[in-house]
Amino acid sequence: MAEKLVGKDFTPVDVVAKVTGRAKYAEDFRAERMAFCKTLSSPIPHARIRNIDVSAATKVPGFLGILTADDVPQFPPPQPPILTKDEVLYVGHPILAVAAESEAAAAEAIEAIKIDFQQLPHVTDPLESLFPGGPNARSNGNVAAAQINLQTLKWEAADFAAAGDDKLPAGKPAEEWKYGDVDEGFKAAKLVIDESFVAGGFPHHSMETRSAFAYWEGSKCFLHGSNQSHTSAVPNISRFIGIPPEDLVFIAEFCGGGFGSKIPGYPNMAIAALMSKKIGRPVMHRISRAEEYAIGSARPSFQGRLKLGFAADGKILAADLYVVQETGPHQGAGDFRSAGNCLSMLYQPAAMRYRAVPVLTNTPPTGPQRGPGENQFVPIIEPIMDKVARELKVDRVAIRKINAPDSSSKIGSDRGPLTSAFIKEALDQGATMFNWEQKKARSGQRNGNKITGVGVGQGYHSAGSNGFDGLLRITPDGKLHVHTGVGNLGTYSHSATARVAAELLNYNWDNAIIERGDSRRGLPWNSNQAGSLTASTQSRTMFVAATDMKAKLLDIAAQMLGGAAADYDLGDEKVVSKADASKSITYAEAAKKAMELGGKYTGKEVPNDINPVTKHGVTMIAGTGLIAVAKDNLPRVGITPGLTVSFAEVELDTETGKVNIKEMLCVADCGTVLHPLGLGHQIAGGNVMGIGLAHLERHVYDPKLGIPTTQSIEQSKPPTYLDVPAEIGWGAVDKPDPQNPVGVKGVGEPVQGSGAAAITSAIADALGGHLFNRTPVSLDMILNHLNKRPQAHKPLQINTV
Amino acid sequence: MPERNQAPPCEHDHNGGSPKDSSPTPQSLRATRREFIKSVIASGVAVSAAGYVVVGRGGEAFAQSAGTVTRLVTLNVNGRDRPVDVLPNETLIHTLRYKLGLTGTKLGCDHAECGNCTVMLNDVASYSCTTLTHAVRGRKIVTIEGIEGPNGELHPVQKAMVQELGPQCGFCTPGQVVSAVALLKHNPKPTVEEARVAMSGNLCRCGAYDHYLKAVMRAAREA
């Protein structure tokens, strides 16, 4: 029999390409007569374009063509445009593109273009925009999000006066919900806290910028892009280009980091494609680091207020959360909404009210970044939970367990169910691994100029979806081709989930081939590689496709050897008679027979309920072997939560403010472990990003000029080798989720949140429970606090150093 | 419409295939990087109704200058002498990626911040984005493509990176591999702390540092 694959380590095939430099990313492709393209973008945060004079540019030697907003598809605001037409909304907003024989000539031509801007008032702070008479980031409004129409919303001056400088005013929200009796909960509470906070935004800064390379063959557009998803991005990218999805050949075998910034395709991808069409040559559009900062997305900042009422044992009786989100100039993501759900999920308040307003700002467009919303929120609330635990004399892990969900818990305003939740078990396992009982005695211990702090943080993100398609093929050589439409973000889940199909079909892993990364390979409709979705969602599609494949294999055996399908079972890459083991056909023989039979056996006929993208993919491989294709119609009721817990011990230097992380570990509740090495990798990497979120990374804007000062990597400061522990420990609860056929849940997002929260919790612990109520907790904030100096920022100020 | 034969090389190759010399040579190089933003800062600032004409923000092109002539030089790359036309202020990464077809070396920031572009110059790890090509004539240049053995066998660092699952997205990996190889040339048995410091010029946004470090230590043990 074939080996068991699920839960075992393996070497993903693409790792060799990565360590040898043979892995090709978008900017690594070349073509004869390739032209270069560069964009001209706005140098000012908000202005009306009165006139563009390109006459001098067209005379630059090597000039080939210009693409303006008039040449590209238009989308209703506040969706981001490919090129902006009348109004620029942030520094770096693309206005037009120039193609030339060389990149230098394109830049030369861009330098010769004159634009007449009428400067408009700009805003980088949402509270300024909400103030009566305050500036709007765009001429048609200052508030928008998915399910919140673009509108102008102003608070009353009295709201600001009532709150004072230290508290977030609570003006009219753009959305709100509540459950339970919140007022009654606060009345019954033994302890009530009311904290205003700022969670800082920062750029994604994926190492690979979003360069794109495109050319055409007739009506077909070939696009090499950097994208974390594959088939789910195709409809969107083709919409940006303005062609039917079946005319787009999307090639993206590797993606140099996305973290949420490259989920379903993005407008910038269309520039290379449309320029190539316009000038009739292949076009390379290389994106510089500064351009990536501007268009590469960012985590939005929050200005918020959190009121919690506790019973004597630490249980939260009432919660009231208000989030103001700095969204950037376009629609942005629903981080604010996720923060509310996160509070209701992780701490299960008996009653809760949530209010939020997403405010448009003249800062770079924001979007989802790893745990969008949850990961801003947990590093703020967890030190607050610590403070309450101290006041109520409850252990800090215990107060989290008292409030933690289990599998019968509910989430959000509609009190929806969960598929499974084992965070209490993760807290116990983490506390044992970390030796919490002994370590917590070190809180605040001084050794010369060093103070020790220990922290614990939790993370949550929904981690599973359903309804996508599975596609498998056995070719006449007996090989299993696993067609997968997910991307290659670096989680190796494209392969880890493929092993579910291989295991169910008794395949040796060496005989499985993963088909992915290129539309021409015949790829099914699969989920975004985002939101901790792939492991759970894709194991389901593999299960349904393998079930279809097994049925077809048994059926073919019965046709070839007689009897009924039920008389056969799967052996080691062969179908064997249950009654007589000498009667069998190999998978290779079954594939050859399938090609004689045709119809549903070779993809000539497909189920009606599969997605049109899958149907199109099947046409490319129909007739080449035994094909199984099915939609995931398996039941899934409720939210599938990915949950993590991180522990950290830090040593804080009172002279320099430096936070030395001495130990860090993280335990995940992600259902059945699919690929231990890959899981450990995601956990460690996520915690590293959490360290950045907690005390390093930030956006800084000059509030007067609206100009970014953290465009380069060093300025926004993601963690380096020297900022993180040499090793990050990890564990997994490894309890199966009952609503996934192999028990899997995802976990990519919450690991960053719990890691960040463990660090803010540990820093607060080292400082005797002092609450900064702000991320990142920078070195100078720590030094100012230790030296009893005022902080450089005002209480609710954002985008500060 | 472009002809069919314009399809780029290697696009069917699942694992990337070998690099090919196919890149067009840019016509010109420019002396300084453009920083259009300056014109804005200089042109006044506060919110005002006054319109004004400024040039846009063009991003950054490779350092190039119109009308400058190239000079044919010979570079020793991965043990081979490679003649190549080089502009006076051309950076090494540009020469490698766009003239010699060696796209394994990645450009992450172009500002000596991230280390994605790391190559070895006479066995010393160096950022090729801020190294002038003319400055490395006569030096031994080794890129990621030159790390494997003569018969394509993986270097011990590469083997260890595979075994420890070093990369996540993989974009910074060529630079990490080259830095690790350079480290082990000078210090074959580093401590974890020494390895951490030696590798600290190579950023990884995925945060794969501990897996990379484990790979470096494994390579040191097993080499």
Interface residues (C-beta under 8 A of the other chain):
Chain A: T11 P12 V13 D14 V15 V16 A17 K18 V19 T20 G21 R22 A23 K24 Y25 E27 D28 F29 R30 A31 E32 R33 M34 F36 K38 T39 L40 S41 S42 P43 I44 R50 P61 G62 V91 G92 I95 E101 S102 E103 A104 A105 A106 A107 E108 I110 E111 I113 K114 I115 D116 F117 Q118 Q119 L120 P121 H122 P135 H205 S206 M207 E208 T209 F213 Y215 W216 E217 G218 F222 H224 I251 E253 F254 C255 G256 G257 G258 F259 S276 G280 R281 P282 I287 S288 R289 A290 E291 N488 L489 G490 T491 Y492 D518 L677 G678 H681 Q682 A684 G685 G686 N687 V688 M689 K704 L705 I707 S712 I713 E714 P718 P719 T720 Y721 L722 V724 P725 A726 E727 I728
Chain B: M1 P2 R4 N5 Q6 A7 P8 P9 C10 E11 D13 H14 N15 G16 G17 S18 P19 K20 S22 S23 P24 P26 Q27 S28 L29 R30 R34 F36 I37 S39 V40 I41 V45 A46 V47 S48 A49 A50 G51 Y52 V53 V54 V55 G56 R57 G58 G59 E60 A61 F62 Q64 S65 A66 R97 G101 T103 G104 T105 K106 L107 G108 C109 D110 H111 E113 C114 N116 T143 I144 E145 I147 E148 L154 Q158 M161 V162 Q163 L165 G166 P167 Q168 C169 G170 F171 C172 T173 P174 V177 V192 E193 R196 V197 M199 S200 N202 L203 C204 R205 C206 G207 A208 Y209 D210 H211 L213 K214
